[in-house]
Each structure stands twice: as structure tokens, then as C-alpha cells.
Amino acid sequence: MWGYLTYAGRRSYLECMEYINIKERAKSSWSHNIGRSMEFTQSQCSTVWHRRGLQLHLSIEKRKPSIKLVDPTTTGTNEGITTLLFHKLSTALMEQIHYGDILIVRDARIGAFFGKRQAIVKGKEKVSSWCAIDASNLQPRVVKDMPFELSDDHRRIAKILRDWHHSIVPTMSAIPKQRASHQQLTTEQINENVTYFNYVGMVVSFRRRSDKGPVEMILTDYTPNAIPMKGEERVGAISPRLLIQCTLWDKDADECPDLEYGDFLRLRNAKRKVGYYQEIVVRPGFSPETQSRKVFKLEDENDQAVIDIKRRKKEFERSQRHPAADHSQPEITMEETWTAVEHTASHATLEHILNDNSVENVYTTRAAVLDVKPRNLRDWMKKWCIACEWIEDVDAVACRQCHQPINEYTLMFSFLLQDHDNRRLQLHIYGEEPKVMFENLKDIRPDDEYIEALRENIDRILSTNSVKPEIAFDFGITSYMTIDGERRFRLCSTVFHFD
């Protein structure tokens, strides 16, 4: 068997595009029929496509790398032969084969395994014998303690194979699978034609099982997952079809920094996995390259992948809003005002929230703001004791709970929300939340300039038409009980963006 090494990389087998040079081969009695008769000789030409840093299967006594061979004459099919190689040295194949090498394997016996063709390569003492040839100069790469003599015919066939590979564009379906290896892919591009790839995504949730356990994350780049998570696994305001789970194992989990919602990360040498849904896994490999760090937190907001994700995020959030109706404030548009909910609670209707018996719970809902109270924005201004989380009048000088001086300002007001089912809910906002929700007004102060800026924000939020609200937003809501035993609702984890 002959192979042309065109791309090297980590996986459990090498995938090869086999080319049979009819003029050069001698007929052999080793053959097996699957669909049609095929003959194999001790010296056949093939093009090898595989991935960086070969991962070896382990047997009890020897390492067994396996190679999948595909005959290019079976154009348009994925028919192939898995070939097992045996050698006592785990590095024998990995360290001696380089990109672009031509590979010769001796003594391959073709048989059947679960209805599929399989070649087992065993020479003396059940050890495989092979040789890699540098395609640039046709010089052999020698494996230690593996005698292998190259004849003139071997070199001539190697030259023919190299020239063939350079002149012919293979069309087998397996080739795109390998060409996509280690490219940076979006979720949408991950499918059965790729196995290993690089990936950039935004963190939606992060969980470290234990100090030495795996890390589980939900990621998104706001492109669709071909096999998405179920609807009940929906996270926050993000559709499950845009989510992909990622699991990090062993060294990669240990080296992963703690991440939060909204962080961006880059994965290298990630692998596609399909169970009930399509996900990503990252595991250490055997080669030095696959042992290197593969998980990175992206701090550079000018990274093109981060820019693309933010753009798609904004497009998705705008697409989820109700169409704007005609109203008296045409300058207020969906393109100018939107929200981001920074927690992982599932979407719920106001009907569900109002009827939920949970004393304390967290929700995400979509609704329009019909009204605010108090109507006078100056009445929103309060003093806030951070230590006690206690609200005092704006002219208070000390907290009545801890008697400490109080200089921090906050806002205290409420929204009247209405959803698409015309259910309404009063939502209270106070404490630290006003600073979170209005990032452009974090420095709360009781002066005219601040009040005017606050008024501009509220004007861009309010809908004046209760029949057809002009604009709806996502809100994070948490329920709580008052001292009088009344169940109420307050804003949480919600940020307004004014473009």
C-alpha cells in the first residue's frame, strides 16, 4: 500500500484516498468483494488525508494506529478500508510522518469486519512495516529498528504518485471532511463533514464540576446548530437553536479560566460530538501539539470573530422584537433601543409568572413598558445604604438601620409591563439595578443634567399604544415577598442599550 500524506492532524485514524496504479501493480490473491471486486497488492498507491497529532488506539501490548483507505475510483461514495498498524513504539508513526509525505505500508491483508473491508498489517512478530517518503525530494524518513529497503520501482511509483496528486483534484466525499480540519468554524459550519476545528463563541453558562473534573459550558456565536438542544434547555433570551454545549476534559479543563456570561473564548482542536444534540468536546491528545493549551479567553474586542458575534447578536435580538406600529414618536425605533438579559432563566409569559407559586424565582419575559411611576422623575431619586441595602429619602444624611453616613444615590420607580397576551405586571426597580440597567447613567445624582438624560432614556422605552405597543424588550425578573406577605416583582440582570 502506498499513501500520500497531504494533511496531518489528531484523530483516531488516518483517512486515506487510495489510488491504484494499474500499470505498476502486480495482481495479488488478497482480495475482498464489497459491492464490486477489488484487488490489492503489496505496493499500491494512495493519498492519505488525516489530522494533526495522530491519536493512537491502545492494545494490551502494542500501539495500533489505524488508517482508513478510500479508493478514488468510487467517486461520490464514502466507501473505505480501515487499516490497522502495529508497533511497540507509540511515536513510530507520529514522529516520522510529516505533511506531504508519501507513505508505503507492507503486508496488508484484506478481510471483513462487521460487513466492512478492513486491512490488518502485520509483518514479522506481528509488527507492521512502513516507510514515509519526503515528497519534496523523494528521500525516505527512517523509523528506528524498522528495516525497509526502497527499490528503484518504489521511488518511481512515489514520483508518479506525487505528480498525480499535484495534477488531479480528488472528488471523493471524504476530502472536504479533512480540508475543514482546524479551520475556524461557526456553529452553523459544524456538521458530519468535520471532526476537529477551531471555534470562537460567547459564554452563556459556565460550570466546573469539581477542582479536577470537567468543565461544562453553553456557548453561542449566534449561528444555528444543525442538531440543537431541546427547547426546555433554552438559556435566557437566546433560542436553543443558537446554543451549543462544550465540555472540556482533563488538562484542558484545568487550564480553562473561570468564565462568566458574555465572555468570549477561543477553542483550538475542538471535536464535534453528536448524541441527542450536536456539541463540542475538547480533550488532550498524545502529540506535543495536542498537549498545548487549547482554551483561551478573548479580551480583544477588535478580534474579527468577536465583532462578527456581536453583530449577529444584535441582529438576532432585533429580529425577536414585535414590529413597530405607527406612533407619535417616529424617532423611537427598535434599531435604537434594546435590552440584554444577563442570566440563564428560561422565557416565561406574564401569566406564568403571576400564577407561579414560587416565593422566590427568576424569569425572563418579553413585554412593552406602558407606564412608569412616579410620573415625576425627580421623585425617583433616593439615598442608598450599600451595607444595609436600605433606601432613604434623597435628603437623608444617615441610614436609619446602621446609623452610618449615607452618600450613595439610587433610583426607585416601577414599570407597568404588558406582554403579547395583554397580561400586565408591575415591575419594581431600585437598589443597584438602576446602575446596571442604564449603563450610560451609572453616576446617579440629583441634578438637572442627570434628570434630563434620564428623561430621554425613559422616552425611548415607553410605548404609548397599549393595543399595539411600539416596542417590546426582554426583562429579567425576580419575585420576592414583602414584610406584609405580598408577592412582588423586581428587575434583575437587565441592561438597556441605546444605539
PyMOL commands that set and color helices and strands:
alter all, ss='L'
color gray80, all
select helices_A, chain A and resi 91-94+124-126+152-167+174-179+187-189+231-233+240-242+250-255+288-291+304-319+350-355+377-380+433-437+439-441+448-461
alter helices_A, ss='H'
color red, helices_A
select strands_A, chain A and resi 2-9+13-19+45-52+57-58+63-64+66-70+81-85+102-105+108-113+116-121+130-134+139-141+184-185+196-208+215-220+244-248+264-274+278-282+295-298+337-341+362-373+381-385+390-392+409-411+413-418+424-429+473-481+487-491+494-498
alter strands_A, ss='S'
color yellow, strands_A
deselect
rebuild
show_as cartoon
